[in-house]
Amino acid sequence: MRSSLRNKLLITFLILVVVVGAGTLFAIERTLADDLVSSLDARMSKQGAAVANWLGMAGHVDRLAPRLAAVTGTRITIVGADGLIQGDSSEQATVGRPIGDAYEVARARRGEVGRAIRQLRTDEPPQYLVAVPADLGRVIRLAVPLGDVLDTRARMRNRLLVGFGFGFLGCLLLSFIFIRAITRPLQSMTNTAERLARGDYDVPTPQRAVDSGGELGVLARAMMRMAGEVKAKVNDLTQQRDLLEGVFAGLVEGVVVVDRSGKIVLVNDAAKPMLLSSSSLPSQLEPLVERALAGEQGDDELELSARNVRCSARPLGDQGAILVLYDVTRMRALEAVRREFLSNAAHELRTPITSISGYAETLLGGPVDAETSKEFLQTIHRNAGRIAGLVNDLVLLDTLGARSSAVGERVAVSLSQVIGDAARTAK
């Protein structure tokens, strides 16, 4: 990724240099070529005018043409007013022949400077022709092989290409240095960002980015400050998460959190024994969950996994719903024991009270001999003691801590006396 960024910048910069350089090179080459042709045209036009002036003062045109051609470095053709060639510096045999259909000559006869590019012979390269009017209706035509112009243009183009190549290499070197100076701080910041993304907040400061100054330095310092703040926040969140996990796992009540689809997303250890599976809810809980997901509160007591469970469902908004499960199996068993105990205690109290009431009514009803009265009083006393013992046992059972000491005190019991007392009480 880092090298890709550098390569992309380098390639983009080089493409820009090549496009701009090629366009500039093409424009310069065309401009120089046009300037070259314009310069050649101007020179040939001046030379043609000079030759025309010279002809006005000299004779023997056919002999003069080769000499003037040697001076001007061009091929000179002198055309008379009758259209016949009066002199030619390259082909003396054409003297006296008609010039034929020549555009540049026709322009010169109209008093203008005629120009054309064409072949004078089929076995010759194209020529650049300039024709100027002269005295006595003559026309002076100068010709230069176009190959000379093209060769000069090619040499100029090659020099431009060589210069462009050296300039391109220089731009390549400078762009590499420039892009490297930009990407190295970015690379150090990228390394730091990758380590931060992996959760390593104890990373060193990207010194290259800081030393580079400017926006990159400001960005590097801001990133390190942000890393410190993120580290502090993460530590706080981690501590809070650990605390909540400890509290959640330590709850005696079972807690189950479900999402909007009814799928279990969180369950503590206390709730697992009450559920058939830690990934799906029992069918008995689905009505409560549906009510909670609808925004209502639900409470019910159900039987889950052979346990009596008090269930409370509460909505959690967009997060789903929460179920709190209370295992009340032991409580219900204790309530049953309590009811049975109260029934037995009532029965045990009713028997001696009935006996006391009966004997007391007998004593109050009429005279009783001394022996019978004594026996009745002893029975009343014994049943009163029995009632007092039952009351003491009830008080003792109310304080569970005293149960062990009471059970630990064992004494011998006379069964004959117990049976006798029961028989006398039943009379």
N, C-alpha and C positions, 0 to 999 in steps of 0.2 A: 504493500500500500504506500509506504513512504517513498521507495524508489520509483513507484509508478507515478506519484505526484511529480517528482523531479523530472522523470522522463517525459511526462505529459507537458510540463512547462517548457522543457528544452525543445521538444518536437514542435510545440505551438510557436515558440519564438523563432525557430529555424524556418518553419513554413512561412511565417510572416516576413522574415528576412528574404527568403527566396522569392516570394511573390512580389514584395516591394522592390527588391533588387532586380528581378527579371523585368518588371514593368519599367523601372528606371533605366535599365540597360537598353531595353528595346526603344524607349523614347529617345535616349541619348544617341543610339546608333542611327535611328531614323533621322534625327535632327542633324547629326554630323554628315550623314549621307546626303541629305538635302542641301546642307551647306557646301559640301564638296561639289555637287552638281552645279549649284548656283555659282560657286567660285569658278568652276571650269567654264560655265556658260558665259560669265562676265569676262573672263580672260579671253575666251575665243571671240566674243563680240568685239572687244577692244582690238584684238589682233586683226579681226576681219576689217574693222574700220581703218586700221593703220595700213593694211594691205591695199584697201580701196584708195586711200590717199596716195600711196606710193605708185599705184598703177596710173594715176592721173598725171604723173610726172615722168613716167618711163615708158619705153616701148618694148617690143619683143616679149609679149605676154607669155608665150609658150616657154621661153627660156627663163623668165623671171619666176615662174611658179615654183620650180624645184628649189631655187635659192630661198625664197620666202618660206617655203615649207620647212627647210632646214633651220631657219631662224626661229620659227614659231613652234616647231615640233609637232606640226599637224599636217594632214594632207589637204592641199589647197587645190580647188577646182575653180577656174574662172569661166563664167558663162556669159556669152555676149547677149546683146539685145535681141538677136535673132534666134536665141535658144540653142546655139551651137557652142560646143566647148572650145574655148580659145586656149586653154592651158590646164594641165593636170600634173601635179607634182609626182604622182605615182605611176600613171599610165599615159605615156605620150601618144600611144596609139589611138586614144579616144579623142584626140584633138580633131576638131572639125565635125565631130558627130553631135547629134542633138542630145540634149540632156535628158529628154523624156519627161515623164510625169513625175515631177519631184515637188512634194508639198512645200518643203522649206524654201525652194527656189521661187515657187509661186507667191509665197508670202513676202519674200524679199522684193519681188517685182512690184508689189503694192506699197513699197516703202517701209515695210516692217522687218523685224529681225525674225527670220524663220528658223524653227528648231524641229528636229525629228530624230528618231532612233530607228534605224533599219539597216539592212545589209545592202552594200553597194554591189557586191558580187556574191553569188551563191556559195563560193568556196572561202569566203571571208567571214569573220565574226561580225556581229552588229556594230554599227558605228554611231557615234553621237555627232549629229550634223548641226552646224550653225551657218545660216546664210544671211549676208548683209548686202544691202544695195550699194552700188558704186556708180561713178559717173558714166555717161554714155549708155545708160541702160544696162550696164553690166551687173552681174551678181557674183560676189565672192563667197564661196562655200568652203568652210573649214570642217574637217572630219577628224575625229579622234576615236581609235578603237574603244568600244565600250568595255572590252576586257580589261583595259588599263584602269578604267574607273572602278570596275568590279573588284579588281585585285587590290586597289587602294582601299576600297571599302572593306574587303575581307581582312586586310592587315589591320585596319582600324578596329574591326569587330573583334579580331583575335586579341588585340591588346586590351580592349575593354573586358573581354572574357577573363583574361589573365588577371587584370586588376580586380574584377569581381570575385574571382576565386580566392585571391589573397584577402580581399575584404570579407568574404564569407568565412574563411578560416579564422580571421580575427574576431568576427562576430560570434563564431562558434565558441572560441576560447573565452571571450568576455561574457557571453551568455551563460556558459557553464559556471564560471566564477560567480557571476551575479546570482544565478539560480541556486547554487550551492550555499551562498551566503544567506539566502532566504530560507531554504529548506532545512538546513542544519538546526536552527532554533526550533522549527516546526517539528523536526524529528525528535528532539529532546522532549518537547511538550507532548508529542504523541506517545512516547514511551511512558512518560509520567501518567498520562490519561489512561493508558492500558493497565498499568499497575493499580491505579485507583479503581478502575472498573472491576478488577479481580478482587477488590476488598483490601488491598495493601495500602493503608493510609499513612504508613511511615515512609513515604517515598522522599528522596532528596529533591531539593528545588532544581528545576531545569535551568542550570546556570547559564547555558548558552543563550537561551531565550531571554533571561534576565539581562545578561551582558549586552545583548543586541540592542537593548533600549527601544524606544518608540512604543508603538502599539503592542508589539510582541512581548516586550518586557512588562508592560502593564497587564497584559492578558495572563502571562505566567505568574505574576504575583497574585493576581485575583484568583487564579486557579488554585494556588497553594492555600490561600485564605479559605476558599470554599472547601478544600480538602480537609482543613482543620475543623471547620464547622460541621462538615458531614461526619467526620470521625467522632466528634463529641455527641452529635445527634444519634449516631449509630450505637455508641456506647450506652447512652441513656435508654434507647429503645431496647437494646439487648438486656439491660438490667431490668427494665419493666417487663419484658417478655419472660425472663427467667422467674421474676417474682410472680407474675400471673400464672405461669405454668406450675409453679410450686403450690400456689393457692388452689388452682384448679384441680391439680392432682390430689391435694390433701383434703378436699371437701368430702364430708361423710355422705352427703346427698349425691345421687347420680345426676350428671349434667350432660345433655345431648344437644348439639347445635346442628340444625339442618338448613340446607339452602332452599331457594324458591322451588326447586323441583322435588323437594322432600328427601334428598340424598343426605346422608350423615357426613358432615365435614369435621366434626369435633366431638369426642366422647372421652370422659374421664374413667379412671379405673373403677370407681364406685358404681358406675352405670353398666359396665360390661357384664357382670353376672346376671343382670336383669334382662339383657337383650339376647336374643338367639344368635345374632350376628352383629359384628361391629360395623358392617357396611350397609345394612338395611334395617328398617324399623319393623317391629312386630305389627301385625295387622290391627291389634287392639289400640295402638297409639295413633293410627292414621286419622281417625275423626278429630282428635285433639289437635294434631298437626294442621289439618285443613282449616280448622277454626282459627288457629294462630296465624297461618299464612293469609287468612282473610282479614286480619287485623283485630280479631276478637281474642278474649282470654278464655281458657278452658281448664277445668279442674275435674278430676274423676279418680276413683279408686278401682284399680284393675288387678287382675291376677296375671303376673308375668313370670315365667320360669318357676312355677310352683311357689311364688312369693306374692304376698299382698303388698301392692305398691300404690302409693298415693302420687298421682301425676298432675303436674301443673304446666300448662303450655302458655307461653307469652310471645307476642310478635316482636321481631327485630327489624322491622321496616323492610328495606330492600335486601337486607342480608339474609332473611329467612325467618326462622323461629327457634326458640330455645325451650327445651323440656327439662324440668327438674323432677327427679324421681326419688321418692321417700320410701324406703323399705319399712313397712309398718307390720311385718309378719310377727315379730316378737311382741310388739305392742298389742296386737290383736290376741295373741296367745295369753299375754298377761291379763288382758281384760276378761278373757274366758276363765282364767284361774281365779281372778278376783270375784267374778260372779258366783263361781262354784263355792269359793271360800265363804262368801257372805251367806249363801244359802245354808251351808253346813253350820256356820256360826250361829245363824238364827235358830236352826234346829237344836243345836247344843244348848242354847240359852233358854229356849222354850221349855225343855224338859224339867230342869231344876226349878224354874219359876213356877211351872204348873204344880210341882210337888210342894214347894213352899206355900203357894196360895192355898192348896188343898188342906195341908196340915194346919195352917193358921186359921182357916175357917172352922175346922173341927174343934180346935182349942177355944175359939171364940163362941162356938155354938152351944156349949153346955159343959156341965161338970165332967171332968175326966180324972180317973184315978191318977195317983202320983206317978206310978211306974209308966203308964201309957203316956202321960204328959211329958215325962222325961224323954221317952223314946221319940215322941213327936218333935220335941225341941231339938234333940240331937240330929234328927233328920233335917229339920229346918236349917240348923247350923251347918251341917255337912253340905247341903245344896247351896247355901250362901257362900261357903268356901269354894265350892265348885265354880259358882258364877264369878267370884273374885279371881279365881285362877284363869278362867276364860278371858276375862277383861285384861288381866296382866299379859296373857299370851297375845291378845290383839295389839296391845301397846308395844309389846316386844317385836311383833312382826312389822309394825309401822316403822320401827328403826332397824333397818336391815343390818346395821353394823353390830347390833347387840345379839343377832341371831346365833352367831358362831359360839359366843361365850355361853349362851343359854343352852344350846344343844350339847355343849361340852360338859355340863354339870349333870351327871347321871347318878341316880339313887335307886336302891332296891325297892320294889313294889310288892306288897302282899296280895296275890291274886285272890285268895280266899276272902280278904277284907273287901276287895273291889267287887267281887261277885255278890257278897252279902249286902253291901251297900246298894248295889243295883237292884237286888231282889226286894229289899225293904222299900226302896224308892218306888218300885213298880207296884207295891200293894195299894 
